[in-house]
């Protein structure tokens, strides 16, 4: 029942209000993470663990204390709203699509560059569409379904711990000379926290799209991807949408070989709408299941 009272209102707040208009706590957390990294990064995994603990644990413990003090629901709604990125992801994808439909390729490249870490300066329209759809699918797991999962499992403390850990992975979890050892702990923690949510997200995409194609792509292509969690999510999503994703991409001036994902049509700007709708249907499915479970728990209480 607590899950129904927190998850659905948190989703409504995110859908109606989006991110806080003036200051998002994750922005401040990102500055703290930069400060910790600049002072503690000596290319050591032990200092990476220390930095992770200093960044994540104090906030998680403080939220747990407030959550206990206030009874669980209000902090869950607030934490869920701040952790969920459903509306923000939809808006960013729509901006990319609008630029493509207006034949403004430079603008589309810039907008999709806000969503992905690859070099977007030379992408053509198809590559921009593909990158945008991949981001909707992958971030749908990281920024929407995983926060919902941890909100249901452990309320505000769990969703805050997850979101901060995921942010540190995005900032430190690179295989580069600077972050290979320092960021390893952040990357591994994020892999563990996302293992179950990623597979629930893949199943969600399958249920909300072409089920047979999604499950086939998940089974045959997901394990080929360089990320154990992103692979299953993007493969299932590509199959559900029946589009071709993946392929080589340029990161930091280096071409990275990436296997193909999905099968079917080459994505264009209109396929971005299909990706957003797949994400939306998944959110509605999770909200509906949560309400049903909450109703059943009340009935048998």
GUBAMAR-200772 format. One line per field, with one value per atom (N, C-alpha, C): residue number from 1; atom name; x, y, z. Coordinates in steps of 0.1 Angstrom, whole numbers, plus 5000, padded with zeros to 4 digits. Atoms other than C-alpha are relative to their C-alpha. Layout:
<rs>
resi	c(NUM	...)
name	c(CA	...)
px	c(X	...)
py	c(Y	...)
pz	c(Z	...)
</rs>
This chain:
<rs>
resi	c(1	1	1	2	2	2	3	3	3	4	4	4	5	5	5	6	6	6	7	7	7	8	8	8	9	9	9	10	10	10	11	11	11	12	12	12	13	13	13	14	14	14	15	15	15	16	16	16	17	17	17	18	18	18	19	19	19	20	20	20	21	21	21	22	22	22	23	23	23	24	24	24	25	25	25	26	26	26	27	27	27	28	28	28	29	29	29	30	30	30	31	31	31	32	32	32	33	33	33	34	34	34	35	35	35	36	36	36	37	37	37	38	38	38	39	39	39	40	40	40	41	41	41	42	42	42	43	43	43	44	44	44	45	45	45	46	46	46	47	47	47	48	48	48	49	49	49	50	50	50	51	51	51	52	52	52	53	53	53	54	54	54	55	55	55	56	56	56	57	57	57	58	58	58	59	59	59	60	60	60	61	61	61	62	62	62	63	63	63	64	64	64	65	65	65	66	66	66	67	67	67	68	68	68	69	69	69	70	70	70	71	71	71	72	72	72	73	73	73	74	74	74	75	75	75	76	76	76	77	77	77	78	78	78	79	79	79	80	80	80	81	81	81	82	82	82	83	83	83	84	84	84	85	85	85	86	86	86	87	87	87	88	88	88	89	89	89	90	90	90	91	91	91	92	92	92	93	93	93	94	94	94	95	95	95	96	96	96	97	97	97	98	98	98	99	99	99	100	100	100	101	101	101	102	102	102	103	103	103	104	104	104	105	105	105	106	106	106	107	107	107	108	108	108	109	109	109	110	110	110	111	111	111	112	112	112	113	113	113	114	114	114	115	115	115	116	116	116	117	117	117	118	118	118	119	119	119	120	120	120	121	121	121	122	122	122	123	123	123	124	124	124	125	125	125	126	126	126	127	127	127	128	128	128	129	129	129	130	130	130	131	131	131	132	132	132	133	133	133	134	134	134	135	135	135	136	136	136	137	137	137	138	138	138	139	139	139	140	140	140	141	141	141	142	142	142	143	143	143	144	144	144	145	145	145	146	146	146	147	147	147	148	148	148	149	149	149	150	150	150	151	151	151	152	152	152	153	153	153	154	154	154	155	155	155	156	156	156	157	157	157	158	158	158	159	159	159	160	160	160	161	161	161	162	162	162	163	163	163	164	164	164	165	165	165	166	166	166	167	167	167	168	168	168	169	169	169	170	170	170	171	171	171	172	172	172	173	173	173	174	174	174	175	175	175	176	176	176	177	177	177	178	178	178	179	179	179	180	180	180	181	181	181	182	182	182	183	183	183	184	184	184	185	185	185	186	186	186	187	187	187	188	188	188	189	189	189	190	190	190	191	191	191	192	192	192	193	193	193	194	194	194	195	195	195	196	196	196	197	197	197	198	198	198	199	199	199	200	200	200	201	201	201	202	202	202	203	203	203	204	204	204	205	205	205	206	206	206	207	207	207	208	208	208	209	209	209	210	210	210	211	211	211	212	212	212	213	213	213	214	214	214	215	215	215	216	216	216	217	217	217	218	218	218	219	219	219	220	220	220	221	221	221	222	222	222	223	223	223	224	224	224	225	225	225	226	226	226	227	227	227	228	228	228	229	229	229	230	230	230	231	231	231	232	232	232	233	233	233	234	234	234	235	235	235	236	236	236	237	237	237	238	238	238	239	239	239	240	240	240	241	241	241	242	242	242	243	243	243	244	244	244	245	245	245	246	246	246	247	247	247	248	248	248	249	249	249	250	250	250	251	251	251	252	252	252	253	253	253	254	254	254	255	255	255	256	256	256	257	257	257	258	258	258	259	259	259	260	260	260	261	261	261	262	262	262	263	263	263	264	264	264	265	265	265	266	266	266	267	267	267	268	268	268	269	269	269	270	270	270	271	271	271	272	272	272	273	273	273	274	274	274	275	275	275	276	276	276	277	277	277	278	278	278	279	279	279	280	280	280	281	281	281	282	282	282	283	283	283	284	284	284	285	285	285	286	286	286	287	287	287	288	288	288	289	289	289	290	290	290	291	291	291	292	292	292	293	293	293	294	294	294	295	295	295	296	296	296	297	297	297	298	298	298	299	299	299	300	300	300	301	301	301)
name	c(N	CA	C	N	CA	C	N	CA	C	N	CA	C	N	CA	C	N	CA	C	N	CA	C	N	CA	C	N	CA	C	N	CA	C	N	CA	C	N	CA	C	N	CA	C	N	CA	C	N	CA	C	N	CA	C	N	CA	C	N	CA	C	N	CA	C	N	CA	C	N	CA	C	N	CA	C	N	CA	C	N	CA	C	N	CA	C	N	CA	C	N	CA	C	N	CA	C	N	CA	C	N	CA	C	N	CA	C	N	CA	C	N	CA	C	N	CA	C	N	CA	C	N	CA	C	N	CA	C	N	CA	C	N	CA	C	N	CA	C	N	CA	C	N	CA	C	N	CA	C	N	CA	C	N	CA	C	N	CA	C	N	CA	C	N	CA	C	N	CA	C	N	CA	C	N	CA	C	N	CA	C	N	CA	C	N	CA	C	N	CA	C	N	CA	C	N	CA	C	N	CA	C	N	CA	C	N	CA	C	N	CA	C	N	CA	C	N	CA	C	N	CA	C	N	CA	C	N	CA	C	N	CA	C	N	CA	C	N	CA	C	N	CA	C	N	CA	C	N	CA	C	N	CA	C	N	CA	C	N	CA	C	N	CA	C	N	CA	C	N	CA	C	N	CA	C	N	CA	C	N	CA	C	N	CA	C	N	CA	C	N	CA	C	N	CA	C	N	CA	C	N	CA	C	N	CA	C	N	CA	C	N	CA	C	N	CA	C	N	CA	C	N	CA	C	N	CA	C	N	CA	C	N	CA	C	N	CA	C	N	CA	C	N	CA	C	N	CA	C	N	CA	C	N	CA	C	N	CA	C	N	CA	C	N	CA	C	N	CA	C	N	CA	C	N	CA	C	N	CA	C	N	CA	C	N	CA	C	N	CA	C	N	CA	C	N	CA	C	N	CA	C	N	CA	C	N	CA	C	N	CA	C	N	CA	C	N	CA	C	N	CA	C	N	CA	C	N	CA	C	N	CA	C	N	CA	C	N	CA	C	N	CA	C	N	CA	C	N	CA	C	N	CA	C	N	CA	C	N	CA	C	N	CA	C	N	CA	C	N	CA	C	N	CA	C	N	CA	C	N	CA	C	N	CA	C	N	CA	C	N	CA	C	N	CA	C	N	CA	C	N	CA	C	N	CA	C	N	CA	C	N	CA	C	N	CA	C	N	CA	C	N	CA	C	N	CA	C	N	CA	C	N	CA	C	N	CA	C	N	CA	C	N	CA	C	N	CA	C	N	CA	C	N	CA	C	N	CA	C	N	CA	C	N	CA	C	N	CA	C	N	CA	C	N	CA	C	N	CA	C	N	CA	C	N	CA	C	N	CA	C	N	CA	C	N	CA	C	N	CA	C	N	CA	C	N	CA	C	N	CA	C	N	CA	C	N	CA	C	N	CA	C	N	CA	C	N	CA	C	N	CA	C	N	CA	C	N	CA	C	N	CA	C	N	CA	C	N	CA	C	N	CA	C	N	CA	C	N	CA	C	N	CA	C	N	CA	C	N	CA	C	N	CA	C	N	CA	C	N	CA	C	N	CA	C	N	CA	C	N	CA	C	N	CA	C	N	CA	C	N	CA	C	N	CA	C	N	CA	C	N	CA	C	N	CA	C	N	CA	C	N	CA	C	N	CA	C	N	CA	C	N	CA	C	N	CA	C	N	CA	C	N	CA	C	N	CA	C	N	CA	C	N	CA	C	N	CA	C	N	CA	C	N	CA	C	N	CA	C	N	CA	C	N	CA	C	N	CA	C	N	CA	C	N	CA	C	N	CA	C	N	CA	C	N	CA	C	N	CA	C	N	CA	C	N	CA	C	N	CA	C	N	CA	C	N	CA	C	N	CA	C	N	CA	C	N	CA	C	N	CA	C	N	CA	C	N	CA	C	N	CA	C	N	CA	C	N	CA	C	N	CA	C	N	CA	C	N	CA	C	N	CA	C	N	CA	C	N	CA	C	N	CA	C	N	CA	C	N	CA	C	N	CA	C	N	CA	C	N	CA	C	N	CA	C	N	CA	C	N	CA	C	N	CA	C	N	CA	C	N	CA	C	N	CA	C	N	CA	C	N	CA	C	N	CA	C	N	CA	C	N	CA	C	N	CA	C	N	CA	C	N	CA	C	N	CA	C	N	CA	C	N	CA	C	N	CA	C	N	CA	C	N	CA	C	N	CA	C	N	CA	C	N	CA	C	N	CA	C	N	CA	C	N	CA	C	N	CA	C	N	CA	C	N	CA	C	N	CA	C	N	CA	C	N	CA	C	N	CA	C	N	CA	C	N	CA	C	N	CA	C	N	CA	C	N	CA	C	N	CA	C	N	CA	C	N	CA	C	N	CA	C	N	CA	C	N	CA	C	N	CA	C)
px	c(5008	5000	5009	4991	5029	5005	4995	5042	4990	5011	5009	4999	5002	5008	5012	4988	5043	5003	4996	5049	4991	5009	5018	5001	4998	5020	5013	4987	5057	5000	5001	5050	4992	5008	5023	5007	4992	5045	5011	4989	5073	4993	5006	5049	4994	5006	5032	5010	4991	5061	5014	4986	5092	5010	4990	5124	4998	5001	5126	5005	4997	5127	5013	4989	5154	5013	4988	5177	4997	5002	5178	5011	4990	5195	5012	4989	5215	5010	4990	5232	5010	4991	5245	5008	4993	5254	5011	4990	5273	5012	4989	5294	5008	4993	5302	5008	4992	5312	5012	4988	5335	5011	4990	5351	5007	4994	5356	5010	4991	5371	5013	4988	5395	5010	4991	5408	5004	4998	5407	5005	4997	5414	5015	4986	5449	5002	5000	5441	5000	5001	5433	4986	5013	5403	4995	5004	5404	4995	5005	5401	4987	5013	5373	4989	5010	5354	4998	5001	5361	4992	5008	5348	4985	5014	5317	4992	5007	5309	4998	5001	5315	4989	5010	5292	4986	5014	5263	4995	5006	5260	4995	5006	5255	4986	5013	5226	4990	5009	5211	4995	5003	5213	4990	5008	5198	4985	5013	5169	4993	5006	5163	4995	5004	5162	4987	5012	5137	4988	5010	5117	4994	5005	5114	4992	5006	5105	4986	5012	5078	4990	5010	5062	5001	4998	5074	4994	5007	5049	5006	4997	5059	5015	4986	5097	5000	5000	5089	4995	5005	5069	5010	4990	5095	5012	4988	5124	4998	5004	5106	5000	5001	5098	5014	4987	5134	5009	4992	5148	4996	5006	5125	5002	4998	5134	4992	5009	5104	4997	5004	5092	5012	4988	5127	5005	4996	5136	4991	5009	5105	5002	4998	5111	5013	4988	5147	4999	5002	5137	4991	5009	5109	5008	4992	5134	5009	4992	5156	4991	5010	5126	4996	5004	5114	5010	4989	5148	5001	4999	5149	4988	5011	5114	5000	4999	5123	5013	4988	5154	5011	4989	5177	5009	4991	5204	5010	4991	5229	4993	5008	5202	4998	5003	5193	5013	4987	5230	5003	4998	5232	4991	5009	5201	5002	4997	5210	5013	4987	5244	4997	5004	5226	4996	5005	5214	5010	4990	5244	5014	4986	5281	5009	4992	5293	5001	4998	5305	4988	5012	5274	5002	4998	5290	4999	5000	5291	4989	5010	5260	4990	5010	5235	4986	5013	5197	4997	5003	5195	5008	4991	5224	4994	5006	5208	4987	5012	5175	5003	4996	5192	5006	4994	5212	4989	5011	5180	4992	5008	5161	5007	4992	5189	5000	5000	5190	4987	5013	5153	4999	5001	5155	5009	4991	5186	4997	5003	5177	4986	5013	5142	5002	4997	5158	5007	4992	5183	4993	5006	5162	4985	5015	5126	4997	5004	5121	5009	4992	5151	4996	5005	5141	4986	5013	5105	5002	4998	5118	5005	4994	5139	4991	5010	5111	4990	5009	5088	5007	4993	5114	5004	4995	5128	4996	5005	5110	5011	4991	5129	5015	4986	5162	5006	4995	5166	5000	5000	5156	5011	4990	5180	5014	4987	5209	5002	4999	5202	5004	4998	5200	5014	4986	5232	5010	4990	5250	5000	5001	5238	5007	4994	5249	5016	4986	5284	5006	4996	5286	5001	4999	5278	5011	4989	5305	5014	4987	5332	5002	4999	5325	5005	4995	5347	5013	4987	5375	5010	4989	5401	5011	4989	5434	4996	5004	5418	4991	5010	5389	5000	5000	5398	4999	5000	5406	4991	5008	5390	4985	5015	5356	4995	5004	5356	4989	5010	5336	4987	5013	5310	4993	5005	5306	4994	5004	5303	4987	5012	5278	4988	5011	5256	4996	5004	5258	4991	5007	5246	4986	5013	5218	4991	5008	5206	4997	5001	5208	4985	5014	5172	4991	5008	5156	5002	4998	5173	4992	5008	5157	4985	5014	5124	4996	5002	5127	4999	5000	5135	4987	5013	5104	4989	5010	5084	4999	5000	5094	4994	5005	5086	4984	5014	5051	4993	5007	5044	5003	4997	5058	4998	5000	5064	5007	4995	5068	5010	4991	5083	5013	4988	5108	5009	4992	5118	5007	4994	5124	5011	4990	5143	5013	4988	5166	5007	4994	5171	5008	4993	5181	5012	4989	5204	5010	4991	5218	5004	4997	5217	5014	4987	5248	5012	4989	5269	5004	4998	5267	5011	4989	5296	4995	5006	5273	4991	5009	5256	4986	5014	5225	4995	5005	5222	4998	5001	5226	4986	5013	5194	4989	5010	5175	4998	5000	5184	4996	5004	5181	4985	5015	5146	4993	5007	5136	5001	4999	5149	4991	5009	5130	4986	5013	5099	4995	5003	5100	5002	4997	5112	5008	4991	5140	5014	4986	5177	5008	4992	5199	5014	4986	5236	5008	4990	5265	5010	4988	5298	4996	5002	5299	5013	4988	5326	4999	5000	5335	5014	4987	5363	5010	4992	5376	5004	4997	5378	4987	5011	5355	4999	5003	5339	4991	5008	5327	4988	5011	5292	4991	5008	5271	4986	5014	5237	4990	5011	5206	4987	5014	5170	5001	5002	5158	4988	5012	5134	5004	4998	5133	5012	4990	5160	4993	5008	5149	5001	5000	5140	4993	5006	5125	4987	5013	5091	5001	4999	5104	5003	4998	5113	4987	5013	5076	4997	5003	5073	5008	4992	5101	4994	5006	5085	4987	5012	5052	5002	4997	5068	5004	4997	5083	4988	5012	5050	4991	5009	5031	5006	4994	5057	4998	5003	5052	4986	5014	5015	4998	5001	5019	5004	4995	5040	4991	5010	5016	4988	5012	4987	5002	4997	5003	5001	4999	5012	4987	5013	4977	4992	5007	4963	5005	4994	4987	4996	5004	4979	4986	5014	4942	4998	5001	4946	5004	4995	4966	4990	5010	4939	4988	5012	4912	5002	4997	4929	5006	4994	4942	4990)
py	c(4988	5000	5013	4989	5023	5003	4999	5017	5008	4993	5028	5014	4986	5059	5009	4992	5070	5000	5001	5057	5008	4993	5070	5015	4986	5105	5005	4996	5107	5001	5000	5098	5012	4989	5124	5013	4988	5151	5001	5000	5142	5003	4998	5141	5014	4987	5174	5011	4989	5194	4998	5002	5178	5002	4998	5186	5014	4987	5214	5011	4989	5247	5008	4992	5264	4993	5008	5239	4986	5014	5202	4995	5004	5185	4992	5008	5162	5009	4991	5193	5003	4998	5201	4988	5012	5165	4998	5001	5166	5008	4991	5195	4994	5007	5176	4989	5011	5146	5005	4995	5167	5004	4995	5182	4988	5012	5147	4994	5006	5134	5008	4992	5163	4999	5001	5158	4986	5014	5120	4991	5009	5106	4999	5003	5092	4987	5013	5063	4988	5012	5040	4996	5005	5018	5003	4997	5023	5014	4986	5060	5002	4999	5055	4995	5005	5034	5011	4990	5061	5012	4989	5089	4996	5005	5068	5001	5000	5064	5014	4987	5100	5008	4993	5111	4994	5006	5086	4997	5005	5073	5011	4990	5106	5004	4996	5116	4989	5012	5081	4998	5001	5080	5011	4988	5115	4998	5003	5105	4989	5011	5073	5005	4994	5093	5008	4992	5118	4991	5009	5090	4993	5006	5073	5010	4990	5105	5004	4995	5115	4989	5011	5081	4993	5008	5070	5005	4997	5084	5013	4986	5121	5000	5000	5115	4991	5008	5087	5007	4992	5110	5010	4990	5137	4994	5007	5113	4994	5005	5096	5010	4989	5128	5005	4995	5140	4990	5011	5106	4996	5005	5098	5011	4991	5114	4997	5003	5104	5012	4988	5138	5006	4994	5151	4992	5008	5122	5001	4998	5126	5013	4987	5163	5001	5000	5158	4993	5007	5132	5007	4992	5154	5012	4989	5183	4995	5006	5160	4998	5003	5149	5013	4987	5185	5006	4995	5195	4992	5008	5166	5003	4998	5172	5014	4986	5209	5001	5001	5197	5009	4993	5214	4990	5010	5188	5005	4996	5209	5001	4999	5216	4986	5014	5179	4994	5005	5170	5005	4994	5194	4994	5005	5182	4986	5014	5145	4999	5000	5154	5002	4998	5163	4986	5013	5127	4989	5011	5106	5005	4996	5106	4999	5001	5099	5013	4989	5124	5001	4998	5138	5010	4989	5164	4996	5004	5143	4990	5010	5122	5005	4997	5121	4998	5000	5121	4986	5014	5083	4997	5002	5082	5008	4992	5110	4993	5007	5092	4987	5013	5059	5004	4997	5076	5005	4995	5093	4988	5012	5060	4992	5008	5042	5006	4993	5069	4999	5001	5067	4986	5014	5029	4998	5002	5029	5008	4991	5059	4997	5005	5045	4991	5009	5018	5008	4994	5040	5011	4988	5071	4999	5002	5057	4987	5013	5020	4996	5003	5015	5008	4992	5044	4995	5005	5031	4986	5013	4996	5002	4998	5009	5008	4993	5032	4990	5010	5002	4991	5010	4980	5006	4995	5004	5014	4986	5038	5010	4988	5071	4997	5003	5058	4992	5009	5031	5008	4993	5054	5010	4990	5081	4993	5007	5056	4996	5005	5042	5012	4989	5076	5007	4994	5090	4990	5010	5057	5001	5000	5059	5013	4988	5095	4999	5002	5086	4991	5008	5059	5008	4991	5084	5010	4990	5107	4993	5006	5083	4986	5014	5049	4999	5001	5053	4992	5008	5030	5009	4991	5057	5000	5000	5063	5007	4993	5088	4993	5006	5067	4985	5015	5030	4994	5006	5023	5008	4991	5053	4997	5001	5048	4985	5014	5010	4996	5004	5007	5006	4994	5032	4993	5007	5013	4986	5013	4979	5001	4998	4992	5002	4997	5006	4988	5012	4973	4991	5009	4954	5006	4994	4979	5000	4999	4979	4986	5013	4941	4996	5004	4933	5010	4990	4966	5000	5000	4963	4988	5011	4929	5001	4997	4940	5011	4990	4970	4993	5007	4946	4992	5007	4925	5010	4990	4957	5004	4996	4967	4989	5012	4932	5000	5000	4934	5011	4988	4968	5002	4999	4962	4987	5013	4933	4990	5009	4906	4990	5011	4878	5006	4994	4901	5005	4995	4917	4989	5012	4883	4994	5006	4870	5009	4991	4901	4999	5001	4899	4988	5012	4863	4999	5003	4864	5012	4988	4900	5007	4992	4913	4998	5003	4895	5004	4995	4908	5014	4986	4944	5001	4998	4958	5003	4998	4966	4989	5011	4937	5003	4996	4957	5008	4993	4981	4991	5009	4953	4993	5007	4934	5011	4990	4967	5005	4994	4981	4989	5011	4947	4998	5002	4941	5012	4988	4977	5001	5000	4975	4990	5011	4942	5004	4995	4957	5010	4990	4986	4995	5006	4964	5010	4991	4988	4995	5004	4984	5011	4991	5000	4994	5005	4996	5005	4996	4998	5009	4993	5016	5015	4986	5050	5006	4993	5076	5006	4995	5083	5005	4993	5108	4998	5000	5107	4986	5013	5069	4992	5008	5046	4987	5011	5020	4990	5010	4988	4995	5004	4980	4991	5010	4950	5006	4995	4955	4994	5004	4953	5001	5000	4945	4996	5004	4939	5008	4993	4956	5012	4988	4991	5009	4990	5018	5011	4990	5043	5014	4986	5079	5008	4992	5108	4996	5005	5093	4989	5011	5063	5004	4995	5085	5000	5000	5089	4986	5014	5051	4996	5003	5049	5007	4992	5076	4993	5007	5057	4987	5012	5025	5002	4996	5042	5003	4996	5057	4988	5012	5024	4992	5007	5008	5007	4993	5035	4998	5002	5031	4986	5014	4993	4999	5001	4997	5007	4993	5022	4992	5008	5000	4988	5012	4969	5004	4995	4990	5002	4997	5002	4987	5012	4967	4993	5006	4953	5007	4992	4982	4997	5003	4975	4987	5014	4938	5000	4999	4946	5006	4993	4969	4991	5009	4944	4988	5011	4916	5004	4995	4938	4997)
pz	c(5000	5000	5000	5000	5008	4986	5013	4973	4991	5008	4957	5004	4995	4979	4996	5004	4968	4985	5014	4933	4991	5009	4916	5002	4999	4931	4995	5005	4924	4985	5015	4887	4995	5004	4885	5002	4998	4900	4988	5010	4875	4986	5013	4845	4999	5001	4854	5002	4997	4868	4994	5005	4853	5011	4990	4870	5007	4993	4896	4991	5010	4876	5003	4996	4896	5004	4996	4912	5003	4997	4911	5010	4990	4941	4993	5007	4916	4995	5005	4902	5012	4989	4937	5004	4997	4942	4990	5011	4909	5004	4996	4922	5011	4989	4954	4995	5006	4933	4993	5007	4912	5010	4990	4944	5006	4994	4959	4991	5010	4927	4999	5002	4924	5012	4988	4960	5003	4995	4963	4988	5011	4928	4998	5002	4930	4992	5008	4906	5008	4991	4935	5002	4998	4938	5015	4986	4976	5003	4999	4973	4993	5007	4949	5008	4990	4975	5010	4990	5001	4994	5006	4977	4999	5002	4969	5014	4987	5006	5005	4996	5014	4992	5008	4986	5002	5000	4989	5014	4987	5025	5009	4991	5044	4996	5005	5022	5001	4999	5022	5015	4986	5060	5005	4996	5064	4994	5005	5041	5007	4992	5060	5014	4987	5093	4998	5002	5078	4996	5004	5062	5013	4988	5096	5009	4992	5113	4995	5006	5088	4996	5003	5083	4987	5012	5049	4987	5013	5024	4994	5005	5021	4994	5005	5017	4988	5011	4993	4987	5011	4971	4995	5004	4972	4994	5005	4967	4986	5013	4938	4990	5010	4921	4995	5003	4923	4993	5006	4912	4986	5013	4883	4989	5011	4850	4987	5011	4829	4991	5008	4818	4993	5006	4812	4988	5011	4790	4988	5011	4770	4993	5006	4765	4991	5007	4754	4987	5012	4729	4990	5009	4715	4994	5005	4711	4988	5010	4690	4987	5011	4669	4993	5006	4664	4991	5008	4651	4987	5012	4627	4990	5008	4614	4993	5006	4608	4991	5008	4588	5005	4993	4613	5006	4995	4615	5011	4989	4635	5013	4987	4661	5005	4996	4662	5006	4995	4667	5014	4987	4696	5010	4991	4712	5004	4996	4710	5008	4992	4724	5015	4986	4756	5006	4996	4758	5000	5002	4748	5002	4998	4755	4988	5012	4720	4992	5009	4694	4991	5009	4676	4989	5010	4654	4986	5014	4623	4997	5002	4627	4989	5010	4598	5007	4994	4603	5006	4995	4607	5013	4988	4632	5012	4989	4652	5006	4996	4653	5008	4993	4663	5014	4987	4691	5010	4992	4704	5006	4996	4705	5010	4991	4721	5014	4988	4748	5007	4994	4754	5007	4995	4759	5012	4989	4781	5012	4988	4802	5005	4994	4805	5011	4989	4826	5011	4989	4845	5007	4994	4851	5002	4998	4851	5008	4994	4859	5011	4989	4881	5013	4989	4904	5005	4996	4904	5008	4993	4914	5014	4987	4943	5009	4992	4954	5006	4996	4956	5011	4992	4973	5014	4988	4999	5003	4998	4997	4997	5003	4998	5002	4998	5013	4988	5011	4986	4987	5013	4957	4999	4999	4969	4998	5001	4973	4986	5014	4938	4991	5009	4921	5002	4998	4937	4995	5006	4928	4985	5014	4893	4994	5004	4890	5001	4998	4903	4989	5011	4877	4987	5012	4850	5000	4999	4863	5000	4997	4873	4993	5005	4856	4986	5013	4826	5000	5001	4814	4993	5005	4810	5011	4990	4827	5013	4988	4850	5009	4992	4861	5001	5001	4854	5014	4986	4891	5009	4991	4909	4998	5002	4893	4999	5001	4893	5010	4990	4926	4996	5004	4914	4989	5012	4881	5005	4996	4899	5009	4991	4925	4991	5009	4897	4992	5007	4878	5009	4990	4909	5002	4997	4916	4988	5012	4880	4994	5006	4874	4999	5000	4884	4992	5007	4872	4985	5014	4838	4993	5006	4832	5001	5000	4844	4990	5011	4820	4986	5013	4791	4999	5001	4800	4998	5002	4802	4985	5014	4767	4992	5007	4755	5001	4998	4770	4994	5005	4757	4985	5014	4722	4993	5007	4698	5009	4990	4724	4994	5006	4702	4995	5005	4685	5012	4989	4718	5008	4992	4736	4991	5008	4706	5000	5000	4705	5013	4986	4743	5001	4998	4741	4991	5009	4711	4999	5002	4712	5013	4987	4748	5006	4993	4760	4991	5009	4730	5003	4997	4743	5011	4991	4763	5014	4986	4793	5003	4997	4810	5002	4998	4818	4988	5012	4789	4988	5012	4764	5000	5000	4775	4998	5001	4778	4985	5013	4744	4989	5009	4726	5001	4999	4740	4995	5005	4732	4985	5014	4697	4994	5005	4692	5001	4998	4707	4990	5010	4683	4986	5013	4654	4992	5007	4645	5002	4999	4639	5008	4992	4666	5001	4999	4676	4989	5010	4652	5006	4995	4655	5003	4996	4672	5005	4996	4680	5014	4986	4716	5002	4997	4725	4989	5012	4690	4995	5003	4689	4996	5005	4669	5009	4991	4692	4992	5007	4676	5009	4992	4688	4991	5008	4677	4996	5003	4660	5010	4991	4680	4993	5006	4670	4986	5014	4635	4995	5006	4611	4992	5008	4597	5006	4996	4598	5007	4993	4624	4994	5004	4614	5011	4990	4632	5006	4995	4634	5010	4991	4652	5014	4987	4681	5008	4994	4688	5005	4996	4689	5013	4988	4715	5012	4988	4737	5004	4996	4735	5007	4993	4744	5015	4986	4775	5008	4993	4784	5003	4997	4781	5011	4989	4804	5013	4987	4830	5004	4997	4828	5005	4996	4832	5014	4987	4863	5010	4991	4878	5003	4999	4871	5009	4991	4887	5014	4986	4917	5007	4994	4922	5003	4998	4918	5012	4988	4944	5012	4989	4967	5004	4997	4963	5006	4994	4970	5015	4987	5001	5010	4992	5014	5002	5000	5006	5010	4991	5026	5013	4987	5054	5011)
</rs>
